[in-house]
Amino acid sequence: MRILVTGATGYIGGRLVPKLLEAGHQVRVLVRNTAKMRDVPWADQVEIVQGDLGDPASLVDAVDGIEALYYLVHGMGGSGDFEQAEKESAMNVARAARAAHVRRIVYLGGLHPDGELSPHLRSRAEVGRILIRSGVPTVALQAGVVIGSGSAAFEMIRHLTDVLPYMPAPKWVRNFIQPIAVRDVLHYLVEAADLPPEVNRTFDIGGPDVLRYGQMMNGYALEAGLKQRAIAALPVLTPWLASQWVNLVTPIPRRLAIPIIASLQYDCVIHEHDIANYIPAPEGGLTRYRTAVRLALGRVRDGEVETSWLNSSVEGAPANLLPSDPDWTGHTVYIDLKEKHTQASPEDLWAVIEGIGGDNGWYSLPVAWAARGVLDKLVGGVGLRRGRRHAETLNSGDALDFWRVEEIRRGSFLRLRAEMKLPGRAWLELSVEPAPGGGSDYRQRAIFFPQGLGGRLYWFAILPFHGIIFNSMATKITQTAEARAEKSVPGGEEKVIAA
C-alpha cells in the first residue's frame, strides 16, 4: 500500500516506519522540518514531504495518491489552548484524507474511562471522534501505558524506582493499569492498515497483565535487580504536586509529567478486547509486563534504544536554527570563543566531542553544570539529567541533556541548540580541524542572542562563570583526547596511569 505517516519522528512513528517498510509498503512521511530526517537510518527508503497538520494547504500534496494514513501526532506537552489546536489539526487531516479518497486512517489514542477526563485524555478522545466521523474508515487504537526502551512511561518508572528506596506517592499508585509492550502496539498498528472498509471504530488495546502502578514499579525493581520499594499512598499529593516531584527526581520534564500523571488518576484498563476478532495476537501471544521491562532494560544496557521520548519536541523551547554569521548584522549577539591546539589526532578529538554529555559529562565543573540543571528543572525546563540516547553516537535532532543537536558534520563539527529556560536563544559549537604541523585545532564557540534587557543582564551576570567553565571545558576536552591517543599506542595505558 501507499502509506502516509504523520509523527514519523516521534517515539511510535520512528519505530513504525521500518515495520511498514519490512511489510512491503511504500511509505511517505510528513514532517515540519526535513532536517530532522537527515540522520534517520531509513530516510532514503521513504518519500519525505514537508508540511504541518495545522496548514491545510500543505496536506494536499502529502495525501495525494495515499491509500492509508497513520495519525500519530499528539502534543503531550502542549500549553495554551492545545485542545483547540489539536482539534483543528484533526479536522484538517480528515478533510484532506476524504478529498484524496484515502481508504483507511489509523490513529493511536489513549485508554480512558467514561466521565470527566484530564485535558490531554479528553483531547486524544476528541481527535479519535473527529477521524471516525471523517467519512474515511478509521481504526482508533486506544492504548494504556506503553512499555519499551525510551518510552516516557517506562523512563518515569525506571528513574523513580532507581532513585527512591522509599516513595511517598499520590493515591493513584493504587489505581489499576493495563500496560502494553511497544512491540505489541506496533503489531496492531501495522495490521490495522489492512482491515476491511466497514471497520470504523475504536479498539481498546492492552497487554495480558492488569497491575496497580505500585506493582509496576516493583516489577521493574525485580527485573533491574533491586529490592522492592516501599510505597506510601498519600492523599495530600495532588496530581500537580506529584508532577513537580517527578520533574525534580526524574529526567521527565514538568510539561510531560503533568499529562502522564493526570491520566494516572483513573483506572486505565481495557473495556473490550474486540480487536482479537480482527487482528490476531502476535506470534507467541501478547508480551507480559515484566518481559517488556526485561527487553527494555536490555536495549538500554546495550545502547540500542531505537527511538526515545527524549527526541520529542520540547514545548516552549526555541526551535529557530542559528542564522548564518552575516545575518547577525544589526542584532545584539554575545560570543564566547575558545581555541586550543592539541597533539591528539582529529579522530581522537572528535570521539571526545561526539561523546560529550550524558554519563561523560561536560568536562568542567560538574557541580556547576548540575546546579544549572536543577535550576532549569525548578522553572519547568528539561534539566541536565535528560542524558543522551546513545553513549557514543549523536545524530541531528538528538536530545543531549538540556541541548538539542542542531547540526552535525561527523568528524569535524557539532552545533547544539539550548533547550533550557533562558531569556534569549543560545547555541554551543564544537569543531576540530587537522593542524598543519600535526595534531588538531579545537574550536569552541558559545553564542547567545539576548531577549530584551533581561537577556543582556543574564549574559553579563554569568560572564565570570563562563570564563571559568568554558576555559576548563576546552582544556579538559583536548587533554582527554590526548589521553585517548596515548592509550591507542603500545604502552600508552601505562603512560596515562603514570601521568
N, C-alpha and C positions, 0 to 999 in steps of 0.2 A: 504494500500500500504506500501511497504518498502521504506522509505524516508531517504535521507541523507541531513542534514542541515549544510552548512558552515556558519560561522559567528554566531554561536548559542550563543556566549557570548556577542554579540553586542546588540544595542538598539532594533532593529526589531527582530533579531533572538531569543533573550531571551523571547520575547512575543509570537513569532510564534510557538515555540516548544510545549508549553502547549495546544495551539489551535489544533495543529495536533494530539496530544495525545487524546484530547477530541473527535476528529473526528474518532478515532479508528485506526489511522495509527501506524505502527511500526517505530520508529524514531532512527536513528543513527546520532551522531553529530561528526564533525571533528574539533578538537581544537589543537592548537600548544602546549598548556600547560594544562595537565589534572588537575593540582592543581586548576585551575580557576573554575572547576566544583564542588569543594569539598562541598560548601555550597549552591549550586543551588537546590531549593526545588524539582525539577523534575528529578534530576540527576539519581536517582535509577530507573527511568522509561524508560531510554534511553540507548542505547549502545554508549559508548564513545570510539572514535578512535583518537589516537594522530597522527598528520601529519601536513603538510604545503602545501599550494597551489603552492608554488614555488619549491616543491620537487616532481617530477612526481612519483618516486618510492613509496612514502608514500600514493599516491592516489589509488594505485592498490587495496589494501585491503579495503580502505574506500568505494569504489564504487561497490565492489563485491556484487552481488545479489540485488542491488538497482534498484527500478523502477522509482523513481522521485528524482531529485536533486535540492535543493534550493541554489542559489548563492547569498549570502547576504554580501559579503566582499567588502569593498571599503576603501582605505586609505585616509580619508578626510584630515588628517594632514600630508600626505606624503611629503617628501622632496627629493631632488636629482632627479634622473630620475625615479620618481614613475610611470610615464605613461608606460615606458617600462616594469617595474616590474609587473604592473597590466595586461598588455597585455600578458606577458609570463604566468602569473598565469591562466588567462582565457583560453589560448591555452592548458595548461596542463590539466585543468579540461575538456575541450572539447574533447581532445584525450582520456582521461581516461573514460569519460562517453560513448563515441562512442564504445570503445573497450569492455566495460562491457555491452553493449546493454541496457543502461538506456533508458527508454521510454519517459521521459519528464524532461526538465530543466526549472526552474522558476527563473527569475532574476529580481531584483529590482534596477532600474536605476533612472535617474532624468529627469524631463521635461527640454527641451531645444529648443531654436529657431533654425531656419536654419541660416547658415552662420558661422562666426567666433565665437568660444566658448572659455571660460576660460579653463585652463589645466584640471581642475577637471571634468567639464562637458564633455569636449572632451574625457577624459579617460573613463568616465562612458558610453558614447555613443559607444566608440570603443569596450569595453567589451561586450556590447549587440550585436554588429555586429558579433563579433567572435563566440559567443554562438549560434546565429541564423544560422550561416554558418557551425556549427559543424557537421551537419548530424543527430543531435538529436533534435526532435521537441522542440522548445523553446518559452516560453512566456516571453517577456521582458516588464515588467510593468514600466512605466515612471511616477514617482510621483513628484509633486512640494514640497512645504514646508509642512512638516509633523508636525501636531499639536497634542501634547499629553504630559502628565506629564513626565518630564525628557528628552524630545527631545531637541536637541541643538537649533533648530529654536525657539521653544516655550520659552526656557530659555533666549535666547537673547532678544526676545520681552519683556518678563516679567521683566528682570532686567533693560533694557533701560527705560521702562515705569515707573517702580517703582522708579528709582533713579533720573531721569531727569524731572523736571516740564516743561522745555523748551528744545527742542532738535534741535541743528544745525545738519543737516543731508545731505548726498550726494543727488544729483538729482534723484537717483534711488528710493527714497521714493515715487516718482510719478509713478513708473512702476506698471503694473498690475500683480497680483499674484493670483493663484488659489490654496489655501491651501487645505489640505485633513487631516481628523482626522486619528490618528493612528489606531483606531478600523476599519475604512473602508479599510485602506491599508491591514490590517491583513485578512479582509474578502476576498479581491481579491486574496491575496496570497494563502490562504487555498483552495479556489475554483479552482484556476488555475491548480492545480495538476491533476484535472480530465478532463481537456479539451481534445478533440479528437486529434489524432496524426497529422491530416492535418493542425492544427493551429500552425504556425511557424512565429511569427511576433512580433512587438512592439505594445503596447497599452498605450495610454495616460490615466492617472487616476487623477482625481481631485475632490474636493468637489463641492457643489452647489453654492458657493459664489466666485465671482471674485472681488478682492479688490486691492486698492493701499496699499503699505506697510505701509504708514502713517495711513490708515484706520484700518489696522490690529492692530497697536499699540493702537489706540484709542478705538477699540473694546475690546481689553484686559483691558484698563483702566476702561471702564464702568462695565465690569464683576468683576473687582477687587475692585470696589467701589471708584475709583479715579476720579479726574477731568480729562477731556480730555486734552491732551498735545498739546501745540503749537509747530508746526514743521516747520522749515525753511529749504528749499532745497537750498543748497549752491553748485554752480558748482565747487568751488575750492577744495572740499573734494573728492579726488580720492579714488578708492577702497582701495589702500594701506593705505592711511591716515585714512580712515574710520575704517579699521581693527585694526589699532593701538588704535583708540579711543574706539572701542568695547572691545578690550583687557583690557584696563585700567578700564572701568566703569562697566564691567560685569564679571562673572566668566569664560566666554568663552575665552580660551587661543588664542593667536595670530595664532597659526598653524591651528586652527579650524575656527577662524573668517575670515581668508583670503579667503578660498574656499567658505564659505557661502556668503560673501559679493560679491565675484566675480560673483557668479551665480545670484545675485540680480540686476546685471547691465542690465538684459534683462527682457522683459515681460515674465512671466513664467505661461502660461495658456495652457490648452489642445487644440490641433488642431483637434482632433476627439474623439468621445465617442463610438467607436465600441465595447468596452468591454461590453456594455449593451446588445449586440446581443449574447454574450456567457455566461456572468455571471450576473445574476440579482442583483440589488442593495440590500443591507442588508434590513432586515425587518424594516419598518418604514422609509426607504429612507436614503440617504447619510446625514451625520451629518453637520449641519450648523457651520460656523466658531465660532460664539460666544458660541454655545452649546459645541463645542470641548474645548474651553477655559474654560468654566464653569466646565466641567468634569475634566479637567487637574488641575485646581485650587483646586477642591475638593480633589483630590488624594494627592496633595502636602500638603494641610492642615491636612489631616488625616494620613499622613505618610505612604501612600500606593503606593508609586512610584515603579512600578514593575521592570522596567529597566531604565537606565539613560545614557545619553552621558558621564556622569562623569566616568563611568567604562570602557570606551573605552581606548585602549592603547594610551599612550602619546608618540608621535614621539620624539625620541631623549632622552627620559628618560631611566635611567638604568633599565633593566629588570632582571638582574642577581640576583638569590637568594643569601642570605647570606651564605657563606660557613660555615661548622661546625668549631668550635674553633680549633681543631687540624690542619685543613687545612690552618690556618693562619701562620704557621711556615715559616719563610723566607720572609714574607710580612711586610710592614710598616702598622701598624694598630693603630689608636688612639681611646681610650675608655674613656668615662666619666661615672663613676659608682656612683649611689646614692642609699643608702639603709636606710629604716626607719621602725621602729616598730609603730604600731597603735593599740589602743584598739578596733577599728572597726572590725566587723566580716569580713571574706573573702568575703562573699556575698555583703556586703555594699561597700567594697573597689573595688571589681570587677565591680559593677554597675557604679561607678565613672570612672573607667578605660575605660570601653566599651562605655561610653557616651562622651568621650573626643572629642574635636574639634567641628567644626561647630558652632552653636549658643552657645554651652557651653564653647568654648574657650579652652586654653591650660594651665590655672591655674597659669600663671606667666607673668607679664609684658606685657599686651595685646598690648601696644604701640609698643614694640619691635617686637612682632610677626607680627603685622600689617605692620610695616616698612619692615620686611623681605619679606612679601608677595608682597608689592609694588615693591621692588627691583627685585623680581623674575618676576613679570609681565613686568617690563621695559625691561628685557632681553629676553622676549618671553616665559617665563615659565607659569605654570598654576596658580600661585598665591595662596593666602590663602583663597580667597572667594569661592573656589570651593565647600566648605562645605562637607556635607555627605548626603547620600540618605535617611537614617532612623535616627530618633532622638536618639534612644536608642540601636539599634542593629547593629553590624558590622558582615560582612561575608568576607571570603577570597576573595581577588580581588577587594574589595570595594575601591573607592577613598575616601580620608579623607583629605580635604584641600590640602596641597601640598605633602601628603603622600599617599601610597597605602598599604592596608592590605595584608601583605605577608603571615602571618600565625596567626591563632587564635585558641587557645585551651580554649573554653569558660569556664570562671570561674577561669582561672589561668594564661594565657599567651597571650600577644598580641605583634606581631612584625610588625612594619611599615617600609616600604622602601621609601626613599626620592625620589620625582619626581621633586623637584625644581632644577634649574640650579646650578650645583656645580662642582668644579674641583676635582671630585672624586665620590665615592659612599658612601651613608650613610644610617644607619638604627637606629630606636629607638625601644627598647624593654621595655615593662611594664609588671611586673608579680606580683602575690600575692601568698603567702603560709600561711596556718594556723600556728600560732606561738605556740610552746609547752606549754607555760603558759597561753594561751588565747589571743584573738585578732589576728592580722595578721602581716606578714612581707612583706613590699613593696620593690620591687627592680626595679630600673630604669637604663637602660644602653644605652648610645648613642655610636654608632660605626661608625668610618669613615675610609675608605680606600682612601688615597690621591692619586691623579694622578699628578705625576711629582713634580717639585719644587713649582708650583702654588698651588697645593693641600696642601703641607706642610705649606706654608706661610699662606694660608687661615685658617687652623686649629689654628695656634698659634695667628693669628690676632683676632679670635673670642673667644679664650680660656677665657679671662677675663669675657666676656659676658655670656659664658656658665656657669661659676661658679655661677653667679647670677641667671640666668634664670632657670637652671636645679635644683639648690637648692630650689628655690622658688616653682618650679613645684612639686617637691617631697613633700615639706611641705604642700602645699595647697591641693594636691590630698588627702593626708592622713587626713588633717583637714576636708575636705569636706565629706569624708567617715564617720568620727566620728560624724559630724553634722547630716548626713543622719541616722546614727544609733540612735542618740538622738531622732530624730523625730518619730522613729518607736516604741518608748515606751510611755506609758501613761504619759502625762505631758511634753513629750520631746519637743514639739513645743515651749512651753513657755520657757523652758530652753535655747533653741537655740536663741530665740529672746532676752532673758535677757543677754546672753553672747555677 
